[in-house]
Amino acid sequence: MNSEAVYVSGMGVVSAVGVGVADSLSSMEAGERNVGPVSLFSSPINLPVFEVASLPPRISPGKMRTLELLELALDEALLNAELDAFDGLRIGVALGTTVACQLNDLGFYSTFRKNNAAPMDSVDGFLEGNLAEATAKRLGLAGPTLVVANACSSGTDAIGAAMSWLNAGLCDIAIAGGADEMNRIPICGFNALGVASDEPCAPFDGNRHGLNLGEGAGVLILETAASAAKRGVSSKLRVCGYGSSADAYHLTAPHPEGEGLVRAIDGALKQAGIQPSDIAFINAHGTSTPDNDRVEGQTLLRLFGQEIKVLSTKGYTGHTLGAAGGIEAVFSAAGLREGWIPGSAGFQNVDEEIGLVPTMGKTEITGRYALSTSLAFGGNNAALVIGIE
């Protein structure tokens, strides 16, 4: 069943590749990769990461970095959507994250462990760190709010939830996407799992060694056609379909045959009312880990054929966890709007087990639909179809 038209009236992004959509596209077009050692905190684990190198001086002391990253992306999206007054508008907020919902209370625990007591500042920050509630409070919104903590598919799932709100008439406009900051726990965790690389990541490459962590935020302003017409704004971009499915196979590994991913993609295509042949390009999850890239690459080739254009923008951003789906949705929408996608950074050698050859440089796009995929721990799979009129 097709959903009602959900327009993308604004979008904003911040990551290691740039602050803002235009800056990010310029960096990706030039093939720039801002990867290096952790500088935000001390860590005994020396792994390359994709940090946001510099943030504007508006950063508030004591405010969670995830919120600051989110606000940068959100402010750009609101400006892009010509949305600067909110009275009388029914606006919902659905945002995905990992760090902000469970890993931002390290200060309290480390101090308590050392002194058997700790001030409550860190706890207060934790309680104020609900991204959706903080955003609604900051903007004075009264619509539905939701934080999705579904591992690496969180941002995509948040966009899917926002779509359902708009189609159900719960709101007329929705702020959707994801945000996450660099954090010690994911660095330790992915290193312990043996899937973190000591070299810059190389999605789908035959010599890939694992992922690099990143940070950032990606936000879409989603809007019904009636709301956009009432506000006098127009957009050719739409979010057309969303699908989600769980492998129920393994805590961290994807199903070898990509069964859940197939169902998620099929659901997104059906909701969009299109066929696989209608997809112009795929912004794949592409983490650069052996298992993910093998399963995802084989699945995408099986569903879309050898001619499909594929890239992973994680070669420019690193794996931004709960923010990934939001960031990659922005880049997918921008690719359709601009008519080109960048080369898949890091790729040099074909993995014969997969047979997938992602984009090697700036590639022109002529179709009307893009697919963005997310594969997460717990066997969660999510897919998003974005279109342009």
N, C-alpha and C positions, 0 to 999 in steps of 0.2 A: 504494500500500500504506500503510495507516495505521500510525503508530508507536504504541508502548506509551504509556500515560499518563505524561507528564512534568509534575510539579506545580511551581508556583512557590511555594515555602514561605516565601520572604523576598525583599525588594527594598529597595534603597537608592539614593539619587541626590544629586548635588550639581552645581549649575551656577549661572549668573548669576541664574536665577530663584529660587533658594533652596537652602538646605542641608537636605536631608531631603525625603521625599515630601510630608508634610503642609504644610511651609513652601512648597514649590514649587507645590502645588495651590492654596493660598491666594493666592499671588502671581498665578498665571495666571487664577484666577477674577476677580481684581480688575483684570486687564489690565495689570499692571505690567511694564515693560520696563527692565531695568538695563543700558543701553547707553551707552558713552562712550569717550573716548580711552584709549589704552594707558597704564597706570600702573605696570605691573610692571617695565618696562625702557624705556630711551630708544629711540626709533625716528624716523627722518626721514620715515616714511610716516604721515601723519595721517589715519587711518581709524577709524571707530567699531568697537568690539569689545564682546563680552559677557564680561567678566571676573567671576570669583567675587570679590565685593567684599571680603569679610573671611573669614578662616579662623580656626578656634579656635586658642588659644595652644599647642596640642599640636604645632604645626609644628616640625619638627626642623631646626636650621641645617644646611645642606649636603645635606639629603635632596632628591631630585628632586621637584619640585612635582607631577608626574603621580602619583607614588606616594602623596603626601599626599592628593590628591584621591580616588584610588582607595580608600585606607584609610578615609576618611570615609564613602564610599558603602558599602563592604564592611561596616564595623562596624554601620551601620544595618541592612543586609540580614541579617547574622548575628543581631542582636538580634530582628529581625522574625521570623526563622525559628526562634527559640528554640534556637539552635545555639551553645553556649558550651563544649562539650567535644568533642574530636575523636578520642580514642583509640578504636580499633576500628572507625572509620568509613572507608570508601573514598571519598575526596573528591578530585575532579579540579578543575583550574583552567584555564579557557580565557578569555583576555582579548584584546581588540583595542586597538590603539594606532597612532599615527603618530609623534608626537614622541618618545615614550619609547624607541622602538627604533632611531631613526636620527638624531635631531636634537638630542640632549642632550649633545653633546660640543663645543659651540661654544667653551666656555671654553678648552679645550686648543688648538684651532686658532687662535683669536684671539691667545692669548699666544705660541704658537709662531711665528706669522707676524710678531709684533712683535719678539720677542727671540731667535728662532732656537733657542729652548729653552722648555720648559714643565714645571711640576710634574705629577705623575701623578694628582693629586686628581680632575680632571675625567674622566680615563680610568677611574679606579676607580669613579666614579659611573656611568659608562656601562656598565661591566661588571656592576655591581650593579643595573642598571636594568631587567632582565627582569621585567616585571610578574608573570607567572605564577610564576616561580621565587622572586621576592621574597615573594609572597603565601604560597606553599607553605612557605617557610622560616620566615616570621613565625608561621604557625599550626601548624607541625609536621606538615604533610600529606605523604603519600607516594603520592598518586594521580597520574594523568597530568597533565602541564602543557603548555600551548600558548599562544604569543603569535601572534596573527594581525595581520599588517601588510598589509592589503589595501585601503589607502586608506580612503575614506569608508564602505565597507561592513564594515570590520573588526569592529566591535562586534556587528553582526548575524551575521556569519559565525562569530564565536566562540561565540555562543549556539547556532547550528546545529551546530557541532562538538561542543559539550557535550551536546546532545540525542543525537547519534549515539553518544557514549560510554555514555550511560545506557541506550540501547536495545540496545547491544552487550554490556552487562554489564561494562564496564571499570571502572565506579564506580557507587556508589549515590546520591551527591550530587555536584553540580557547581557551582562558582562561575563565573559567566559574565557577560560584558558588555564594557565598554570604558572607557578613560580617556585623556585628553589634556590638556596644559597649553597656555597661550598661549606662542607662540614667534615669534622674529623671522623665521625662514625661511618658514613658511607665509604670514605677512603680506607679505613681499617677493614670494613666489612667486605668490600669488593676485592681488596688485596688478600684477605683470608680465604675467599672463595677461589682464588687463583685465576680470576678473569680480568684483572687490571693489568694493563701493559706498561712496561717501562720505556716504551717508545710512543711517538705520536700515533694515534689510532689510524687504522686503514680499513674502513668498512668494505666487506666483500673481497678483500685482497687475499690472494692465495698464501701470503706470508703474514697475515694478521696475527697479533699476539694478545689482543684483548682490548678493553675499553679504556678511555680516559674520562674522568668525571668533569663536569662543567657546571655552570650556574647561569641563571637568567630568568626571564619571564616573557611570556607571549600572551597577548590579550586580543580577543575579537569582541567587537560590539555587534551583537546579533539583534535583528529587528524584524518585525512583521512588515509586510508590504503596506498595511493600513497605517501603521505608526510612522513609517518613513514618509508616506505621502502626506500625512498630517503635519509632519515637521518640515516638509518641503525639501527633503534630501533624497538623493538617488544613489544607487550603487548597482553595478553590474555583477558583483560577486555574490554568491549564495553558498550556504551550507546545505547540501542537498540530501545527504544520507549519512547515517551512523549505524554501525553494527558492533555488537560486543558478544564474546563467547569465551567460556573457560575450557581449557584443555582437560582439567581434572586428571592430570598425568603426573606432575612432579612439582615440588615446592619451588624450584628455581629453573629447571630445564624445560624448554618447549617440547611439545609432542613431536616425535621424530617425523611424522607425516604432516605436521602443521594443521591438524584437524580443527582446532579452535580458531586459528587464523583464517582458514577457509570459510568457516561459518560466519565470522565477523565481517569479512569482506563481502560475502554473499548477501548478508543482511544490509550492509551499507549500499550496495549496488541496487538491491531491490527497492529500498526506500527511495533512492534517487530515481528509480525507474529507468535505469540504463543497463547496458551490457558491458562486459569486460573490454570489448573493442572500442568503447567510447572513451576510455581513459587515455589521456594524452601523456601523463607521466605519473610516476609513483615516488613520493618522498618516503622511503622505507625507514623502518625502525633502525636497522643497520648499526648495531652497537659495536661491531668489529670483534665480537667474541666468536670463537669457533662454532659453538652450537647454534646461537641465534642466527648468524649470517647464513649458515648452511641450510637450516630449516626454512628460514624466511625466503632466501634466494631461490631455493628449489620450488617452494610453494608459489612464489610470484611468477616464475617461468612457466610452471604448470598451468596456472590460471590465465596468464596474459600473453604467453608466447615470447619468443626470442626478440621480437622487434620492440617490445615495450621499453620506454625510456625510464631508467631507475637511477636514483641517487640517494645518498644519505647525508643530510646536512649536519650530522653529528661529527663529520670530519672537520667542521668549522666551529662547532659549539661544544664538543664533548657531549657526554651523556648527562643531561640536566635533570634526570630523574622525573619528579612530578611536573616539572615545567616543560618537558620534552614535547608532549602532545600539543601544547599551546604554541610553543615556538615554531614547531614544524607545520602547524596549521597556517600560521602567518606566512611562513616562507612558501608554502604551497599556493596560497591565495595570491601572494605577490608574483609568483612564477606565472600563473595564469594571466594576471593583469599586465605584466610586463612583456609576456610572450617569449620568455627564455628562462632556463634554469642553469645553475653553475655546474661545473664539473664536480664529481664526487671526490672530495679531497682525500688524499692518501692512497687511492687505488692505483696500482701499477701492474699487478700480476693476476692473471685469471686463475681462479680456483677451479680446477678441472672437475672437482666433485660437484660444484654448483653449476658452472657454465655461464654464470651471469657476468655481463660486462656493463658496469654502470657508466654514466656519462663521464667522459674524459676531459671535457672542457665546456665552455659556454655553449649551450644547445638551444636552438630555437624551438618553440612550442606553438603549435597551431590549433590544438584541440580545445574543447570546452570544459573538460573535467579532469581533476587531479585526485589522486588517492593518497591519503596519509595513513600509515599503519603504526600501531604501537603494540609491543609484546612485553608483558610484565611478569614479575615473579608471581607465583601462585597460579600460573597458567592463564593469566588474564590476557585477552586479545581484544583490541579495539581498532576500528577502521572508520575513516571519515572521508566522505566524498565532497569535494568543493567544486563549484561550477562557476562559469561566467557566461553571461548572456551576450 
